[in-house]
Amino acid sequence: MRAPTAVTVIVPTFNERDNVAEVVRRSSAALAGLEAEILFVDDSTDGTPDAVREAAVDAELPVRVLHRERPDGGLGGAVVAGLGAASHDVCIVMDGDLQHPPELLRALLERYDEGGADVVAASRYIGGGDSAGLGTAVRFGLSRAATLLTKAMFPKRLARSSDPMTGFFLVDRRRIDPAALKPNGFKILLEILVRSELRVAEVPMAFAARLHGTSKATFRQGTTFLMHLSRLRFGKMSLFALIGALGAVANLAIMWALTELGVPYVWAAIVAAEATIIGNFVLQERFVFADMREGASRLPVRFATSFAFNNVEAAVRIPVLAFMVETWHLSSILAAALSLVAAFFVRFVFHSLVVYAPRRSRRGAGEPPVDTAAQRIIRAIDAEAMRPGEL
């Protein structure tokens, strides 16, 4: 019989100072006699790193802390950082709030040592599992609905996963490419499973009540999850379309309200366009092109370029709208909706290839030439056309 696999327990933390000592004590007891370490990846502002160092003094296992000054990617980003810093290839990810019972660490490792799995997830939704720690019936219902929605969107990749939203899991990092992960928020296991061909096994988990601190689950996190799910399933263009659709609804609502107040439809369309141009830019910055901002022009330049283009586009679109109303006798709302749909692809290509294009640098001798705008457009269209429907 082979020796048990060495393991790094990765614990992403954000203001979990009061839980650190108990996490270390219970994790050390669960892994007694095994080659293991505990790695806290910390984004806190409450002194959690000091609590980790204090707990490490008397710990039975090696305990380290990696404090991130720039917590990019939220909890998921912390997990990716931990995978890169771990001393062992087999890693177990576990929250620092003790809702994930450390006593389950050995069970995850034993199931991995049985073979046939690259990921072993602790599931609330298989026999012997329990989600009582979620608290209210509303949170339970939202959790189940999110799980069912996710499985419906990735039926092949998640066929063997009953709880792809769990934050307690073992993964062999040799079987994934951390550089391909684009974490955004809490659901890092979902990211790992849909971007990799992995064999999945599960063990039941009784999800416990939080010991100290407050839950990090918020409406904002829920919105981030939905946006991230859309990006994973459909790609950047569809997320751009989703925000565009929200902007279109807002545009039509503003236009309707103003026309009801007696404002001429052309002026109502202008006001609605300006309001939604600004709103769409804010959402695109946050959810669509966040991964491209660092290499692109500065924020004021991006905003000015986007604002100018969208106003030019509106200056073309609104006369077309007027033509459809006056000549084709369409309702102003229907004409506005048709014109917004027609403008979508032009907006997406312009923002991808101009607003968020990498800053130009001087080309040295022997370096390949910079692509032309036409080449970049063709490449972007080709990438979207060839993007698989299911990752």
PATOR-374731 format. One record per residue: residue number from 1; x, y, z of N, C-alpha, C in turn. Coordinates in steps of 0.1 Angstrom, whole numbers. Atoms other than C-alpha are relative to their C-alpha. Example, Ala and Ser with C-alpha at 12.3 -4.5 7.8 and 13.67 -1.06 7.14 Angstrom:
PATOR-374731
SEFI   resi     n.x     n.y     n.z    ca.x    ca.y    ca.z     c.x     c.y     c.z
SEFI      1       9     -12       0     123     -45      78       9      12       0
SEFI      2      -9     -11       0     137     -11      71      -8      11       8
This chain:
PATOR-374731
SEFI   resi     n.x     n.y     n.z    ca.x    ca.y    ca.z     c.x     c.y     c.z
SEFI      1       9     -12       0       0       0       0       9      12       0
SEFI      2      -8     -12       1      14      34     -10      -2       9      11
SEFI      3       2     -10     -11      20      62      15     -10      10      -4
SEFI      4      10     -10       3      -7      88      18       7      12      -7
SEFI      5      -5     -11       8      -3     117      -5       3      13       9
SEFI      6      -2     -13      -7      13     149       8      -9      11      -5
SEFI      7      11      -9       4     -11     178       8       3      14       6
SEFI      8       1     -14      -5     -13     216      11     -14       4       2
SEFI      9      14      -5      -2     -45     230      27       1      15      -2
SEFI     10       1     -15       4     -52     264      11     -12       6       7
SEFI     11      11      -6      -7     -73     286      33       0      15      -4
SEFI     12       1     -14       4     -83     319      16      -8       7      12
SEFI     13       6      -7     -11     -92     345      43      -2      15      -3
SEFI     14       2     -14       1    -107     379      45      -7       4      14
SEFI     15       5      -4     -13    -111     393      81      -5     -12       8
SEFI     16       4      12      -8    -112     358      98      10      -2      12
SEFI     17      -9       1     -11     -88     366     127      -4      -9      11
SEFI     18       5       8     -11    -110     350     153      -1     -15      -3
SEFI     19       1      14       4    -112     317     134      13      -7      -2
SEFI     20     -13       6       4     -75     311     127       4     -11       9
SEFI     21      -5      10      -9     -65     293     158      -8     -13       0
SEFI     22       8      12       1     -94     269     156       1      -7     -13
SEFI     23      -3       6      13     -88     263     119      13      -8       1
SEFI     24     -13       7      -1     -52     254     126      -1     -12       9
SEFI     25       1      11      -9     -61     232     156      -7     -12      -6
SEFI     26       8      11       6     -88     212     139       6      -6     -12
SEFI     27      -7       5      12     -69     209     106      12      -9       4
SEFI     28     -11       7      -4     -38     197     124      -4     -14       6
SEFI     29       5      13      -6     -58     170     143      -4      -9     -11
SEFI     30       6       8      11     -75     158     111      12      -6      -8
SEFI     31     -11       5       9     -41     154      92      12      -5       8
SEFI     32     -11       5      -9     -20     141     122       6     -12      -7
SEFI     33      -8      11       5       7     118     110       2       0     -15
SEFI     34      -1      -2      15       5     130      73      10      11      -3
SEFI     35      -8     -11       4      29     151      54      -9      11      -6
SEFI     36      10     -10       4       9     183      51       5      14       5
SEFI     37      -2     -14      -4      10     221      55     -13       7      -1
SEFI     38      12      -9       1     -16     248      60       5      14      -5
SEFI     39      -4     -13       7     -13     279      37     -12       9       0
SEFI     40      10     -10       0     -34     309      45       3      10     -11
SEFI     41      -1     -11       9     -39     333      16      -9      11       4
SEFI     42       8     -10      -8     -50     365      32      -2      13      -8
SEFI     43       3     -13       5     -67     396      19      -6      10      11
SEFI     44       6      -6     -11     -76     409      53       5      14       3
SEFI     45      -4     -13      -6     -75     443      70      -2       0      15
SEFI     46       3       1     -14     -82     430     105      12      -6       9
SEFI     47     -11       6      -7     -48     416     115       0     -15      -1
SEFI     48       0      15       2     -55     380     103      14      -5      -1
SEFI     49     -14       6       2     -18     375      92       7      -1      14
SEFI     50      -7       1     -13      -6     382     128      -6     -12       8
SEFI     51       6      12      -7     -31     356     141       5     -13      -6
SEFI     52      -5      12       6     -18     331     116      14      -3       5
SEFI     53     -13       2      -5      18     337     127       0      -5      14
SEFI     54       1       4     -14       8     334     163      -4     -15       1
SEFI     55       4      14      -1     -10     301     157      11     -10      -5
SEFI     56     -10       9       6      19     287     137      11      -4      10
SEFI     57     -11       2      -9      43     289     167      -2     -14       7
SEFI     58       2      13      -7      27     259     185      -7     -10      -9
SEFI     59       8       9       8      10     242     155       8     -13      -3
SEFI     60      -6      13       3      16     205     148       4      -2     -15
SEFI     61      -4       0      14      19     212     111       6      13      -4
SEFI     62      -5     -13       5      38     238      91     -11       9      -4
SEFI     63      11      -9       4      16     269      88       7      13      -5
SEFI     64      -6     -12       7      24     298      64     -12       9      -3
SEFI     65      10     -10       4       6     330      54       5       8     -12
SEFI     66      -3      -8      12       6     347      20     -10      12       0
SEFI     67       9     -11       0      -8     382      24       1       8     -13
SEFI     68       0      -7      13     -19     399      -8      -4      14       2
SEFI     69       3     -14      -1     -17     436      -9     -10       5     -10
SEFI     70      10      -2      10     -37     436     -41      -9     -12      -2
SEFI     71       8      12       0     -65     411     -37      -8      -2     -13
SEFI     72       6       2      13     -72     406     -75      -8     -13       0
SEFI     73       8      12       2    -100     381     -83      -7      -5      12
SEFI     74       8       4     -12    -115     380     -48       5     -13       5
SEFI     75      -3      13      -6    -116     346     -31       6      -9     -10
SEFI     76      -5       9      10    -110     328     -64      14       4      -3
SEFI     77     -14      -5       2     -79     349     -70      10      -5      11
SEFI     78      -8       4     -11     -66     340     -36       3     -15      -1
SEFI     79      -2      14       1     -71     303     -43      11      -3     -11
SEFI     80     -10       1      11     -51     306     -76      14       3       5
SEFI     81     -13      -4      -6     -23     324     -57       5     -11       9
SEFI     82      -4      11      -9     -23     296     -32       4     -12      -7
SEFI     83      -4      11       8     -21     269     -59      14       2      -5
SEFI     84     -13      -3       5      10     287     -72      11      -1      11
SEFI     85      -9      -1     -11      26     290     -37       1     -13       8
SEFI     86       0      12      -9      18     255     -23      12      -8      -1
SEFI     87     -12       8       0      46     232     -14      -3     -14      -6
SEFI     88       3      13       5      27     201     -26     -10       1     -12
SEFI     89       8       0      12       9     193     -59     -15      -2       3
SEFI     90      13       2      -4     -22     180     -42      -4      10      11
SEFI     91       4     -11      -9     -41     209     -26     -15      -2       4
SEFI     92      14       0      -4     -73     211      -6      -3      14       4
SEFI     93       5     -14      -3     -92     244      -6     -11       0      10
SEFI     94      10       0     -11    -112     252      25      -1      14       5
SEFI     95       2     -14      -6    -128     284      38       5       1      14
SEFI     96      -6      -3     -14    -115     300      70     -11       3      10
SEFI     97      10      -3      -9    -149     304      86      -6     -12       8
SEFI     98       3      12      -6    -152     268      98     -14      -5      -4
SEFI     99      12       6       6    -184     262      78       3     -13      -7
SEFI    100      -5      12       6    -163     237      60       7      -8      12
SEFI    101      -6       7     -12    -155     211      88      14      -6      -3
SEFI    102     -14       5       2    -117     205      89       1     -16       2
SEFI    103       0      15      -2    -125     169     101      -1      -8     -13
SEFI    104       3       7      13    -134     161      64      13       0      -8
SEFI    105     -12       0       8     -98     168      52       5     -14      -3
SEFI    106      -6      13       2     -86     133      57      -9      -9     -10
SEFI    107       9       7       9    -117     119      39       2       4     -14
SEFI    108      -3      -4      13    -110     140       9      13      -6      -6
SEFI    109     -13       6       4     -74     128       8      -1     -15      -2
SEFI    110       1      14       1     -83      92      13      -8      -4     -13
SEFI    111       7       3      12    -108      93     -16       9       3     -12
SEFI    112     -10      -3      11     -81     109     -38      10     -12      -1
SEFI    113     -10      11       0     -57      81     -28      -6     -13      -6
SEFI    114       6      12       6     -82      55     -40       2       0     -15
SEFI    115      -3      -1      14     -75      67     -75     -13       4      -8
SEFI    116      11      -3       8     -97      77    -104      -6      14       0
SEFI    117       6     -14      -1    -102     114     -95      12      10       0
SEFI    118      -9     -11       0     -84     146    -102      -5      11      10
SEFI    119       6      -9      -9    -108     166     -81      -9      -8       9
SEFI    120       9       7     -10    -126     154     -49      -7      12       7
SEFI    121       8     -11      -6    -154     178     -38      -8      -4      12
SEFI    122       8       2     -11    -171     180      -5     -14       5      -3
SEFI    123      13      -3       5    -208     180     -15     -11       1      11
SEFI    124      11      -2      -9    -238     193       5     -12      -8      -5
SEFI    125      12       5       6    -262     175     -19       0     -14      -4
SEFI    126       0      15       2    -253     138     -19      -4      -6      13
SEFI    127       4       7     -12    -263     112       6      10       2      11
SEFI    128      -8      -3     -11    -250     121      40       4      14       1
SEFI    129      -3     -14       0    -245     157      31     -11       8       6
SEFI    130      10      -8      -7    -263     186      48       4      15      -3
SEFI    131      -2     -14       3    -267     223      39      -6       9      11
SEFI    132       6      -8     -10    -282     234      72       7      13       4
SEFI    133      -7     -11      -3    -254     258      77      -2      13      -8
SEFI    134       3     -11       8    -267     280      50     -10      10       7
SEFI    135       8      -9      -8    -292     293      75     -15       0      -4
SEFI    136      14      -2       3    -325     305      61      -4      -8     -12
SEFI    137       6       7      12    -348     288      36       3       7     -13
SEFI    138      -3      -8      12    -342     317      12      14      -3      -5
SEFI    139     -14       3       4    -304     311      12       1     -14      -6
SEFI    140       0      14       5    -310     274       7      -6       0     -14
SEFI    141       7       0      13    -334     280     -21       9       7     -11
SEFI    142      -9      -7       9    -310     305     -38      12      -9      -4
SEFI    143     -11       9       2    -281     280     -34      -4     -11     -10
SEFI    144       4      11       9    -300     252     -50      -4       5     -14
SEFI    145       3      -5      13    -313     273     -78      12       4      -8
SEFI    146     -13      -3       7    -278     286     -86       7     -13      -5
SEFI    147      -7      13       4    -265     250     -86      -7      -6     -12
SEFI    148       7       6      11    -293     238    -109       2       8     -13
SEFI    149      -2      -8      12    -288     267    -133      14      -2      -5
SEFI    150     -13       3       5    -251     261    -134       2     -14      -7
SEFI    151       0      13       6    -255     224    -141      -7      -1     -13
SEFI    152       7       0      13    -280     231    -168       8       7     -11
SEFI    153      -8      -7      10    -255     255    -185      12      -8      -4
SEFI    154     -11       8       3    -227     230    -184      -3     -15       3
SEFI    155       4      13      -3    -244     196    -185      11     -11      -2
SEFI    156     -11      10       2    -213     177    -198      11       1      10
SEFI    157     -11      -2      -9    -186     192    -177      -4      -3      14
SEFI    158       4       1     -14    -206     191    -145      -9     -13       2
SEFI    159       9      12      -1    -224     157    -151       3      -8      13
SEFI    160      -3       8     -12    -206     141    -122       2       8      13
SEFI    161      -1      -9     -11    -207     171     -99     -14       3       6
SEFI    162      13      -4      -6    -237     175     -75       1      14       6
SEFI    163      -1     -13      -7    -223     206     -59      12       8      -5
SEFI    164     -11      -7       6    -201     226     -83       3      13       6
SEFI    165      -2     -13      -7    -205     257     -61       7      -2      13
SEFI    166      -7       1     -13    -188     242     -31      14       6       0
SEFI    167     -13      -6      -1    -157     259     -18       9      -9       7
SEFI    168      -8      10      -7    -143     228      -1       3     -12      -9
SEFI    169      -3      11      10    -125     205     -25      15      -2      -1
SEFI    170     -14       4       2     -92     187     -33       2       1     -15
SEFI    171      -3       0      14     -75     193     -66      15      -3      -2
SEFI    172     -14       2       4     -43     180     -82       4      10     -10
SEFI    173      -4     -11       9     -27     211     -96       7      -4     -13
SEFI    174      -7       4      12      -7     191    -121     -10      -3     -12
SEFI    175      10       3      10     -40     184    -139      -7      13      -5
SEFI    176       7     -13       4     -50     221    -144      11      10      -4
SEFI    177      -9     -11       4     -34     252    -160      -5      12       8
SEFI    178       5     -12      -7     -37     280    -134       0      12      -8
SEFI    179      -1     -12       8     -27     305    -160     -13       2      -9
SEFI    180      13      -1       8     -60     297    -179     -12       4       8
SEFI    181      11      -3      -8     -81     304    -149      -2      16       1
SEFI    182       3     -14      -1     -98     338    -147     -10       2      11
SEFI    183       9       0     -11    -112     339    -112      -7      13       2
SEFI    184       7     -12      -3    -139     364    -103     -11      -3      10
SEFI    185      10       3     -11    -156     360     -69       3     -13       7
SEFI    186      -1      11      -9    -163     330     -48       2     -13      -7
SEFI    187       2      13       5    -169     301     -72      11      -5      -9
SEFI    188     -12       4       7    -134     289     -81      -1     -14      -5
SEFI    189       1      14       5    -143     252     -83      -8       0     -14
SEFI    190       7       0      13    -168     260    -111       9       4     -11
SEFI    191     -10      -5      10    -140     279    -129       9     -12      -4
SEFI    192      -9      11       3    -117     249    -126      -7     -11      -8
SEFI    193       7      11       7    -143     223    -137      -3       3     -14
SEFI    194       4      -3      14    -155     241    -168      11       3      -9
SEFI    195     -12      -3       8    -120     250    -180       9     -11      -2
SEFI    196     -10      11       0    -104     216    -176      -8     -13      -2
SEFI    197       6      13       1    -111     180    -185       5      -8      13
SEFI    198      -4       6     -12    -111     165    -150     -10     -11       5
SEFI    199       8      11      -5    -123     133    -133      -4       5      15
SEFI    200       6      -6     -13    -146     143    -103      -5     -11       9
SEFI    201       6       8     -10    -154     124     -72      -5       9      12
SEFI    202       6      -8     -11    -174     135     -41       0      -7      13
SEFI    203       3       6     -13    -177     129      -4     -10       9       6
SEFI    204      11      -8      -6    -207     141      17       6      10      10
SEFI    205      -4     -10     -10    -203     173      38     -12       5       7
SEFI    206      10      -7      -8    -224     187      66       5      14       1
SEFI    207      -4     -14       0    -222     224      60      -3       6      13
SEFI    208       3      -5     -14    -218     240      94      -3      14       1
SEFI    209       3     -14      -3    -229     273     109      13       7       2
SEFI    210     -12      -8      -2    -204     301     109       3       2      15
SEFI    211      -4      -1     -14    -184     303     142       1      15       4
SEFI    212      -3     -14      -3    -172     339     141      -2       8     -13
SEFI    213       1      -9      12    -176     369     117     -13       0      -7
SEFI    214      13      -1       8    -202     376      91       2      -6     -14
SEFI    215      -1       6      13    -210     360      58       5      10     -11
SEFI    216      -5      -9      11    -193     374      27     -10       0     -12
SEFI    217      10       1      11    -223     364       5      -9      13       0
SEFI    218       8     -12       1    -240     396      -7      -7       0     -13
SEFI    219       7      -2      13    -263     408     -35      11       3     -11
SEFI    220     -11      -3      10    -231     421     -52       7     -12      -4
SEFI    221      -6      13       3    -215     387     -50      -9      -8      -9
SEFI    222       9       7       8    -246     372     -65       0       5     -14
SEFI    223      -1      -6      13    -245     396     -94      13      -3      -7
SEFI    224     -13       4       6    -208     389     -99       0     -14      -5
SEFI    225       1      14       4    -215     352    -100      -8      -2     -13
SEFI    226       8       1      13    -242     356    -127       8       5     -12
SEFI    227      -8      -6      11    -219     378    -148      11     -10      -3
SEFI    228     -11       9       3    -191     353    -144      -5     -13      -6
SEFI    229       6      11       6    -214     324    -152      -2       2     -15
SEFI    230       3      -4      14    -224     342    -184      13       0      -8
SEFI    231     -12      -1       7    -188     348    -193       6     -14      -3
SEFI    232      -5      13       2    -178     312    -188      -8      -8     -11
SEFI    233       8       8       9    -207     298    -208       0       6     -14
SEFI    234       2      -6      14    -210     322    -237      11       9      -5
SEFI    235     -11      -8       5    -179     343    -238      -2      15       2
SEFI    236       0     -14      -2    -171     380    -237     -11       7      -8
SEFI    237      10      -6       8    -194     389    -266     -14      -1       6
SEFI    238      13       2      -5    -225     375    -249      -2       9      13
SEFI    239       1      -9     -12    -217     394    -216      -2      14      -5
SEFI    240       2     -13       6    -214     425    -237     -14       2      -4
SEFI    241      14       0       5    -248     417    -252      -9       1      12
SEFI    242       9       0     -12    -263     411    -217       0      15       5
SEFI    243      -1     -14      -4    -251     446    -206      -7       9     -10
SEFI    244       7      -8      11    -263     460    -239     -15      -1       1
SEFI    245      15       2      -2    -297     445    -233      -5       7      11
SEFI    246       4      -8     -11    -299     460    -199      -1      15      -3
SEFI    247       0     -14       4    -289     493    -214     -12       4      -9
SEFI    248      11      -2       9    -315     489    -241     -13       1       7
SEFI    249      13      -1      -8    -343     483    -216       0      13       7
SEFI    250       0     -13      -7    -332     513    -196      -2      12     -10
SEFI    251       2     -10      10    -330     533    -228     -15       2      -4
SEFI    252      14      -1       4    -365     524    -238      -9       5      11
SEFI    253       8      -5     -11    -378     530    -203       1      15       2
SEFI    254      -2     -15      -1    -363     565    -202      -7       7     -11
SEFI    255       7      -7      11    -376     573    -236     -15       0       1
SEFI    256      15       1      -2    -411     560    -228      -5      10      11
SEFI    257       4      -9     -10    -412     580    -196       0      15      -4
SEFI    258      -1     -13       5    -401     612    -213     -11       3     -10
SEFI    259      11      -3      10    -425     609    -242     -14       0       7
SEFI    260      12       0      -7    -453     602    -217      -1      14       7
SEFI    261       0     -14      -6    -443     636    -201      -2      11     -10
SEFI    262       2     -10      11    -447     653    -235      12       4      -7
SEFI    263     -12      -3       6    -411     654    -245       0      -6     -15
SEFI    264      -1       6      13    -407     650    -283       9     -12      -1
SEFI    265      -7      13       0    -395     615    -292      15       1      -4
SEFI    266     -14      -1       3    -363     627    -308       9       5      12
SEFI    267      -7      -5     -12    -352     647    -277       0     -11      11
SEFI    268       0      11     -10    -363     618    -255      10     -11      -4
SEFI    269     -10      10       5    -341     594    -276      14       5       3
SEFI    270     -14      -6      -2    -311     618    -272       3      -2      15
SEFI    271      -2       0     -14    -315     620    -234       2     -15       5
SEFI    272      -1      14      -3    -320     582    -231      13      -6      -5
SEFI    273     -13       5       6    -289     575    -253      11       5       9
SEFI    274     -11      -5      -8    -267     598    -232       1      -8      14
SEFI    275       0       7     -13    -278     582    -199       5     -15      -1
SEFI    276      -4      14       1    -273     546    -211      14      -1      -5
SEFI    277     -14       1       4    -240     553    -228       9       0      12
SEFI    278      -9      -1     -12    -225     563    -194      -2     -13       8
SEFI    279       2      12      -8    -242     534    -176       6     -13      -6
SEFI    280      -6      12       6    -231     508    -201      15       0       1
SEFI    281     -14      -1      -1    -195     521    -200       5      -5      14
SEFI    282      -3       4     -13    -194     516    -162      -1     -15       2
SEFI    283       2      15      -1    -208     480    -164      11      -7      -9
SEFI    284      -9       7       8    -185     471    -193      14       0       6
SEFI    285     -13      -1      -7    -154     483    -174       1     -11      11
SEFI    286       0       9     -12    -164     462    -144      -1     -15      -4
SEFI    287       3      14       2    -177     430    -160       5      -6     -13
SEFI    288      -3       5      13    -167     427    -197      15       1      -3
SEFI    289     -13      -2       4    -133     442    -202      10       2      12
SEFI    290      -9      -2     -12    -118     441    -167      14      -6      -2
SEFI    291     -13       7       2     -91     417    -179       9       7     -10
SEFI    292      -8      -7      10     -80     441    -206       4      15       4
SEFI    293      -2     -14      -3     -79     474    -187      14       3       3
SEFI    294     -13      -3      -4     -44     471    -174       9       3     -12
SEFI    295      -8      -3      11     -28     470    -208      -5      11     -10
SEFI    296       7     -10       9     -52     495    -224       4      14       4
SEFI    297      -2     -14      -3     -52     533    -223      -5       3      14
SEFI    298       5      -4     -13     -59     552    -191     -15       2       0
SEFI    299      14      -1      -1     -94     554    -178      -7      12      -7
SEFI    300       6     -12       6    -101     590    -189       0      -2     -16
SEFI    301       0       1      14     -90     581    -224     -10     -11      -5
SEFI    302      10      10       4    -111     549    -225     -14       6       0
SEFI    303      13      -6      -1    -141     568    -213      -3      10     -12
SEFI    304       2     -10      10    -136     597    -238      -2      -7     -14
SEFI    305       1       7      13    -131     572    -267     -13      -7      -1
SEFI    306      13       7       0    -161     551    -258     -12      10      -1
SEFI    307      11     -10       0    -183     582    -251      -1       7     -14
SEFI    308       0      -7      13    -173     599    -284      -6     -10     -11
SEFI    309       5      10       9    -179     567    -304     -15      -2       1
SEFI    310      15       3      -2    -213     560    -288      -8      12      -4
SEFI    311       8     -12       4    -224     596    -295       0       1     -15
SEFI    312       0       0      14    -213     593    -331     -10     -11      -5
SEFI    313      10      11       4    -232     560    -333     -14       5       2
SEFI    314      13      -5      -3    -262     576    -317      -4      11     -10
SEFI    315       3     -11      10    -260     606    -341      -4      -6     -13
SEFI    316       4       7      12    -263     581    -369     -13      -8       2
SEFI    317      11       9      -3    -288     558    -353     -13       8       2
SEFI    318      12      -8      -3    -313     585    -342      -7       5     -13
SEFI    319       6      -3      13    -318     598    -378      -6     -12      -7
SEFI    320       5      13       6    -323     562    -389     -13      -3       7
SEFI    321      13       2      -8    -349     559    -361     -11       9      -5
SEFI    322      10      -9       5    -366     590    -373      -5      -4     -14
SEFI    323       4       4      13    -367     577    -408     -10     -12       1
SEFI    324       9      12      -1    -383     544    -397     -14       5       5
SEFI    325      12      -5      -6    -409     564    -377      -8       7     -11
SEFI    326       7      -9       9    -417     590    -404      -4      -7     -13
SEFI    327       2       6      13    -414     568    -435      -7     -13       1
SEFI    328       6      13      -1    -422     533    -424     -12      -1      10
SEFI    329      11      -2     -10    -447     545    -397       0     -11      11
SEFI    330      -2       9     -12    -433     522    -370      -2       9      12
SEFI    331       0      -8     -13    -438     532    -334      14       3       4
SEFI    332     -14      -4      -3    -409     551    -320       7     -10       9
SEFI    333      -6      10      -9    -403     524    -293       5     -12      -8
SEFI    334      -5      11       8    -401     496    -319      11       4      -9
SEFI    335     -11      -5       9    -379     517    -342      13       1       8
SEFI    336     -12      -1      -8    -355     524    -313       5     -14       4
SEFI    337      -4      13      -3    -354     487    -304       8      -6     -12
SEFI    338      -7       5      12    -345     477    -340      14       6      -2
SEFI    339     -13      -7       2    -318     503    -342      10      -4      10
SEFI    340     -10       5     -10    -302     492    -309       5     -13      -3
SEFI    341      -5      14       3    -300     456    -320      10       1     -12
SEFI    342      -9      -1      11    -284     467    -353      14       6       4
SEFI    343     -12      -7      -4    -258     488    -334       9      -9       8
SEFI    344      -8       8     -10    -246     459    -311      13      -4      -5
SEFI    345     -12       5       5    -220     443    -333      11      10      -2
SEFI    346      -9     -10       2    -204     475    -343       6       5      13
SEFI    347      -5      -4     -14    -201     486    -306      10     -10       5
SEFI    348      -9      10      -6    -186     453    -296      14       0      -6
SEFI    349     -13       0       7    -159     453    -323       8      12       3
SEFI    350      -8     -12      -3    -150     489    -316       6       0      14
SEFI    351      -5       0     -13    -147     485    -279      11     -11       2
SEFI    352     -10      11      -1    -127     452    -282      13       5      -6
SEFI    353     -12      -2       8    -103     465    -308       5      14       1
SEFI    354      -5     -14      -1    -100     502    -301       0       5      14
SEFI    355       1      -6     -14    -112     513    -266      10      -8       9
SEFI    356      -8       8      -9     -94     484    -249      12      -7      -6
SEFI    357     -11       6       7     -67     477    -274      13       3       9
SEFI    358     -12      -2      -7     -32     473    -258       7      13      -5
SEFI    359      -7     -12       3     -12     505    -257      12      -4     -10
SEFI    360     -10       3      10      12     507    -287      14       3       7
SEFI    361     -14      -3      -4      50     505    -280       8       0     -12
SEFI    362      -9       0      11      79     512    -302       5     -13      -4
SEFI    363      -4      13       4      88     482    -322      15       0      -3
SEFI    364     -15       0       2     125     473    -321       3      -8     -12
SEFI    365      -4       8      11     145     457    -348      -2     -15       1
SEFI    366       2      14      -1     136     422    -356     -14      -4       6
SEFI    367      13       3      -5     102     424    -339     -11      -1     -11
SEFI    368      10       1      10      71     413    -358      -8      13      -1
SEFI    369       8     -12       1      49     441    -372     -13      -1       8
SEFI    370      13      -1      -8      18     452    -353     -11      -3     -10
SEFI    371      11       3       9     -14     438    -367      -8      13      -4
SEFI    372       9     -11       5     -36     462    -387     -14      -2       7
SEFI    373      14       0      -5     -71     471    -375      -8     -11      -6
SEFI    374       8      10       7     -86     449    -402       4     -14       5
SEFI    375      -4      13      -4     -65     419    -391      -5      -3      14
SEFI    376       5       2     -13     -75     424    -355     -15      -3       0
SEFI    377      14       2       1    -112     426    -365      -3     -14      -5
SEFI    378       2      13       5    -110     394    -385       4     -11      10
SEFI    379      -4      10     -10     -92     376    -357     -10      -1      11
SEFI    380      10       0     -11    -118     387    -331     -12      -7      -5
SEFI    381      12       6       5    -147     376    -353       3     -15      -1
SEFI    382      -3      14       1    -129     343    -360       0      -7      14
SEFI    383      -1       6     -13    -123     337    -323     -14      -2       6
SEFI    384      14       2      -5    -160     343    -314      -7     -11      -8
SEFI    385       7      10       8    -172     321    -343       4     -14       4
SEFI    386      -6      14      -3    -149     292    -332      -1      -3      15
SEFI    387       1       3     -14    -157     295    -295     -10     -11       2
SEFI    388      10      11      -2    -173     262    -283     -11       5       8
SEFI    389      12      -3      -7    -208     264    -271       1      -4      14
SEFI    390      -2       4     -14    -198     245    -240      14      -3       2
SEFI    391     -14       2      -3    -164     247    -225       3     -14       5
